Amino acid sequence: MDTKLLDDILNCSSLPSLPAVAIRVLELTSDPDVKMDELAKEIQFDQGIAAKILRTVNSSFYGLRKRCSSIEHALVMLGLNPVKSLVLGFSLVSSVKGEDGDEFDYLGYWERGLTTAVASKFAAEMAGNKMIADEAFLAGLFQDIGMIAMHRTIGEEYLAAIKSTDGDHAKLAKAELDAFEIQHAVVGAMMCENWKIPHEIVIPVRYHDRPTACPQEQSQTARCVALGNMIHAVLQAENPTEPLRRTYSKAMSWLGFSESDVDELIKKTAETTKELGNLFSIDVGSVPDPEEVLAKADRQLIELSKNQQIEGFAAKQFAELIDSADGTDPFTGALQREGFSIAVKKAFESAYSGKFSLSVVQIMLTGYDELGSTVGEDAQDEVVIGTSVLLRRHFEHMGGIVCRLADSVFAVVLPTIERVEATKSAGACCEEYKKCITNWVPDTEGINELVKVSIGVATLDEETRSMIKSPGLLVKAASKAVLAAKAGDGSAVRAFVPRKAA
């Protein structure tokens, strides 16, 4: 690290500074016995910030049932942390502004910061940890303050480093290290420390680009912020397919979110960011329609599948095992029956020795033949391709190998995945299927009743190892489960669970 440059940056005379009200609020709230009326009185000294806080508190962002009429009332209804969060947020926005001739992209800076802050807060709440929601919001808002400091100190050279990333923020840390031997995340964290921002926010600011390296105590906050950044990337991407797949993968591994959870998070973030931008007096530009972004990602996957330009992540691992020219289905890009058999056999060898669990998911489209005779072959094609895309979205980030065994039968091989996780993802896939099929086959009344999805899950693990002694038995168990799912009235998921001896 270039310590001299770091000192120059932190001592730069043009660095932003927090308003007096924010400094006083930080001082007061550092005392666990702070009196709420004293805090309210301090906030009201700055009528501009007080008015903005009340407008925000009464917005849909907090969803209060009863209108809040004063800062004292806000402190009672929301508690200390949300109000403190708003004071610091509004203070930061008011202190970071561009000047005439300044080439730094303040519009993009604030659009990214506010989107990430909103997504971070919602992610923390969705993860069941409302205690860190306000910290996540502030960490998202403060995460890139080091960029402002580096720009104001280094100037044109720093703008050149930003330009070298071609707009990909994920590449900025490396560009900074290569050019200056220092990163904006470190600078930002040290600025926050100088401002006496709480430790619970400083640490996530420092690790927002490297959440898995964050100390355990603040790791979930850092992961919420990192996920917020990924959601911003999805919303802004011209081609959202790959950013969305990365987001699904990280959201599952970091916070246990399903694909539908992520979709809901994207929608809530987009809807709220525009409203909050107005309240914070931040021009966030034209916030993309989240439904259109998700639909666009699906359309891109479908086109790639049709053109055979996509191959599953896990399928690549088994590519060398497929010798015949027809190893993959030419229509969907999924492995065919031979590839499925090889994949199950190879994975079973390691799983049976006790190294890891192995799940197999079977998917059957009931009513597929009737769809062809009543609506047409084109409708069948759309359902098959749509189902293939849906399976990729839900299972590939888990290492799943998507296969097509027959016209209306799919399977997914899931090495290392246990029954509970496989069943949870299968359930999310089933629910999304029921929503998506109306888009695949529009203007067809009763399509959900005509073509249903039945999903069966079977897992080789400690509980089943004594009875499932071959790949064929594992596949047979999954087949039993899918038939049990099919026996119901609608689309359903069933998991094979061994019966305990009497």
N, C-alpha and C positions, 0 to 999 in steps of 0.2 A: 504494500500500500504506500502511496506517495503521501507521507505525513505532512510535508510542507504544503502541498496543494490542498490537503484537507484543512489545514489551519487557515490558509488563504480564503477558502470557501466559507468556513464557519465565521470568519471575521470580516467578511465582505460587508461594506457599508450599505449596499443596496439590497440586502436580504430582507424578505418580508418579516414583519413582526406582528404579534398578536395585539389586538386592541386592549385597552386597560380593563374593560369589563371581563374579557376572557381570562386575563391574568388574575384578577380578583376572584373570579368564580373558581379557578383552579386552587387558589390559596384557601378559600373557604371550604371547598369540598374535600380537601386533604384532611380535614378534621372530621372524624366519624360522628362527633356530637354537634355538627353544624346546625344552626337554627334555621328552619325553612323561611321564616319571615325575614331574617337578615339576608338570606340568599336572594329571595324575591326582590327585596328592596334594592340590592346591588345590581341585579339584572335590569331593573326598571330605570336605572340611571341612564341606560342607553335605550332611548325610546325606539330607535330604528330596529335594533335586534329584538327587543321585547315584542314589538308588533309582528315581526316575522315569525317569532316562536309561536305566538298565539295563532297566526294563520296556519302554520304547519300542524300544530297540535289539533286543530279543528278540521284538518284535511283527511282524506281517505287513507293517508299513510298510517295514521294511528287508529282510525276507525272508532272513535269514541261515540257512544250512544247519546251522550249529553254534551251540549256545547260548553266549551271552557271559556270563561270570561276574564280570567286574570292569571298572572304568573303564579300567584299563590295557589290558585285553583289547579293549574297545570301540575304543580309540584305534588299536590295531594292526589290528583287523578292518575298521573303517569309515574310519579316517583322521581327521585333525584337524577338517576343516570340518563334517562331520555332528555330531560331539560338541559342537563350539562352538555350532553352530546350536541344538542341544537345550538347552544351558545358557542361551543367551539367550532362547529361546522360553519355557522354564519360568520364567525370571526375570521376563519381561514379564508373564506370566499372573499370577504371584504379586503383582506390584506394581500391577496395575490391577483394583481391586475396588470395588464400590459400597458405599454406606453406607445405613443406615436413612433413609428419606425421600427418597433420591436418585431423581429421576424419569428419569434417563438410562437408556436401554434397553441395559444391559450384556449381557443375554442375546442380543439381536440383534447387538450389536457383536461378541461373541466367536464367535457362530455364523457370521457373515459372514467374520470374519478367519481362522478356522481352515479353513473350506471353501475360501476363496481360497488360503490357504497350501498346502494339499494339492494343489489343482488346479494351482497355479503350479509346484510341484516336479515333478509328473507331466508337465506340458506341456514343461518344460525337458528332461526325460529323453526324451520322445517326439520332441522336435526334434533329438535327438542331441547335446545339450550338457549332459552330466552335470556338467561343471565348475561350472555356475551353478545347479544344482538346489537346493542348500542356501541359496544367496543368494536365490533366488526364493521359497523357503519363508519365510525370515525377512522378506523385503520384504513378502510377503503378510500376515504376522502383524503387522508394525509399521506397515502402510500408513495406518491410521486413528488412530494414537496422538494426532495433532493434534486430533482430535475431543474426546478426553478433556480435553486441556489447555484448549481453547476453552470447553468446558462448565464446567469448574471455575473458570474466570476470569470468563466472561460470564454464566453461569447461565441464568436464565429466557429471556433474549433469544435465546440460542443454541438452546435447546430449541424456541422458536417458529420459528426458521429451519429446523430439522430437520423440524418438523411441516409446514411449508409445502411440502415436497417430496412429501407423500403417500406416503412410504415408498420413493420412487425415488431411490436413492443417486446416480444419474448427474446429478440436478438439484441436488445439495447444493453443489457448488463455486460455481455461479452464485448460489444463495441466500446463501452466505457472502459473496461479493463484493458483492452488492447491499446486504447489511445491515452488513457490517463492513470491507469493502475488504481482506479477507485470506482465505486458504483454508487448510483443515486440512492439506492436503498440504505446504504450505510450512512451517507450524508443526511438523508431524511430522518433516520432514527436519531442521529446526534443532534439535529436541529430540534426534534421533539423533546429530547432530554433537556436541552437548554431552555426550552419553553416550560419545562416541568410538567409536560404531558404525562399522564399515568403510565406506569410500566406495562400495563395490560394492553396498551395501544402501541407503545414504542417498539416492543418486540415483534408484533405482527408486521409493522411497517418495515422493519429491518429484513424480515424473512418473507415478504409477500411474493417474491420471485422464486423462493426456495422453501416452500412450506414444509416439506418433509424433513428439513434440517432444523426447523424451529424447536426450541426447548418445549418439553412436553406440556408445561402448564399453559402455554398460549398456542399450542399447536392447532387446536380446532379453530381458533379465531383466524390464524394464518391461512388455514386451508379454506375457510369460508371466503376470505379475501381473494385467494388464488382462484377459487371457483368463480367468484364474481368477475374476475378479469377474463376468464375463459368464456363466460356468458356474454360479456361485452364483445369479445372477438367473434362469437357466433352471430350476434346481431349485426355487426358491421361487415362481415365477410361477404364478398361478392359470390363466393362459392362456399356455402356454409357446411357442406357435407363433412369434410374432414375435421374442422373445428368442433362440430357437434359430436362426432364419434369420440374425439379425445375428451370432450366434456363428460359424456356418458361414462367413459372409463374411469376418469378421475373421481367423479361424483360417487360412483359405486365404491371404489376402493378407499376413498377418504372418509365419506360420510354415510355410506350404505344407501344412497339414493338410487331408485329405479329410474328407468328412462322416462316414465311418465312423470315422476317427481321433477326431473330436470326440465321437461317440457313445461310443466306448470310454473316452475321457477323463472324460466325465460319469459313466459307470458306476463307474470306479475311484475317482473323487472321492467319490461318495456312499457307496460301500462302506467307504472308509478313514476318512472324517471321523467317523463314529460311533465307530469303535474308538479313534481318536486323541483324540476328545473325552473318553472315559473316562480315558485315560492322562494327559491334561492337566488333568483335573478340571474340564472345561468342559461345561456343559449345552448341547448343540447342539440340544436339542429332538428332534422326530421328523423324522429325515432322510428325505425323499421317496424312494420306490422309483424308481430311474432308468429302469428298463424301462417303468414306468407313465407317467413323465413323457414319454418319447419316444413312447410309443404314444398318449398324449393329444394331443401336438402333431400327430401324423399324423391322428388322428381329426378334429381341428379343421380341418385343411386339407381333408380329404375332405368334411366338411360344408359348408365354405365353397364348395368347388368345386361340390357338388351344388346349392347354393342360388344359384349364380352371384354370390356376393358377393366374389369375389377375382379380381383381374386381375394377370397377371404384371408385374413391375417393367419388364422390357424391352418387353413387349407394349404398355405405356402409351406408350412412345416412338413406337410405330408406329400408335397409335390413330387419328391423323388421316389415315392412309393408307387406312384401311378404310372405304369408303363404304357398302357394302351392309349390310343389317340382319343378314345371316348371317356377318359377319366373324369371329365367334368361335363355337366349338363350344358349344352350349347345355348340354351334359352335363358337360364338363370345364373350361370357361372358357378353353381353349387356342385359339390362332389356327387357323383352318381353312386349307385348301390355298391359297386366294387370298391370305390374309394371309402365309402362308409364302413364296409366290412374290414378293410385294412386298418382304418383309423381306430375302430373299436378294438381290434385284436392287439395292435401295438400299445394302445393306452392301457388295455386290460392287463398286459404282462407286468407293467410296473405297479399298477394299482393293486393287483392281487397279492403281490409280494409285501404289501403293507406300506408302500412309500407314500401313497396319497389316495384320496377318494376318486371315484369316476362316476359321472352321471351321464345318462343317455335320455334325451327328450325326443319323443315321437309326436308328430303333428299330423292330424288327419282332417282334410277338408270334406265334411259331409255335405251332400247336395251339389257336389261339383258337376256330376254328370247331368243332373237336372238343370243346372245353370246353362250348360251348353245347348240343351234341347229347347229351353224356353227363351233364353236371351241371345245366345250365340257363342261361337268360339272366341271371338274377340274379348268377350267378358271373362271367359275362362282364363285367357292369357293375362289379362290385367290382374286378376285375383292371384294367379300363380306368381307373377313378378312382384306384386305388392307384398305377398306373404314372404317371399324370399328376402325382400328388402327389410321387412319388419323383423325377421329372424336375425339378420345381420346386425341390425340396430340393437337388439336386446341381448345377443349372446356373443358376438365376436369380440367385444372388449373384455369378456371373461375368458378368452382363449377358446371359444366355441368353434367347432368345425361344422358348418352348415352343409347338409346333404339333401338331395332330392331322390327319393327311393322309387317313386312312381308318379303318375300324373298329378295326383292329389295327396301324396304322402311325403312329408319331409321328416328329417331327423337332425338332431344336433348332438355332437359328441362333446362332452365337457370334462376334460381332464382336470383333476384337482378340485372340482367343484362339489360341495356337499349337497345333500338332499334339500335342506332348508333354503339355501341360496338358489339352487336350480329351480325349485318350485316357486319361489318368490318372483323370479324373473319370468317364469312361464306364465304366472298369473298376470303380471303386468303386460306381457305380450298379448295374452288373451283379451284383456280389457281394451287394449289399443286396437286390436284387430276389429272388434265390434264397432269402433268409431271409424276406422279407416275404410272398411269395405264399402261404406256408402259413398266414399269419394272415388274408389276404384271403379265402381259400377253405379254411376249416378243415374237418377231418373228411373230407378227400378224399385218399385214399391215392394216392401217386405223382403229386401235382400238379406237382412240379418236373420230372418227365419228360413230363407231358402238355403243359404250357404253358411254353415256353422263351423267353428274350429274346435276340435277335440284334442287336448294335449295330455300326454302321459309322461311321467317322470319315474325313472328307476335309478338307484344309486348303489354302487359297490362300496361298502365301507365296513367298519368293524361289526356293525349289526347284521349285515347281510353276507359277509365273506364266507360264512360256513355253509350257506345254501346256494349262492351264486358262484359256481366254480368254473364257469366258462363264459366267453364273450356271448355265445348264443343264448345262454340263460339270462344274461343281463338284458339283451335285446328283447327276449321273450317277456321278461318282467315289465319292460316299458310298453310292450304291445298290450299286455293285460291292463295296464293302467290307462292306456288311450282308449281301449274298449269300454272301460268303466266310465270314462269321461263322456264317451259317445252315447252311453245309455241314458243320460239325462235329457232334459227338454231343450237346453240351449248350449251355447258354447261354454266349455268347462275345462278345468284342469284336475287331474287326479295323480297322486303319487303312490307308487308301490311301497307298501310298508309290510314287512314280514310279520306274520302272526307269531306271537309268543307261545311257547309250549305250555300246555295246561299243567 
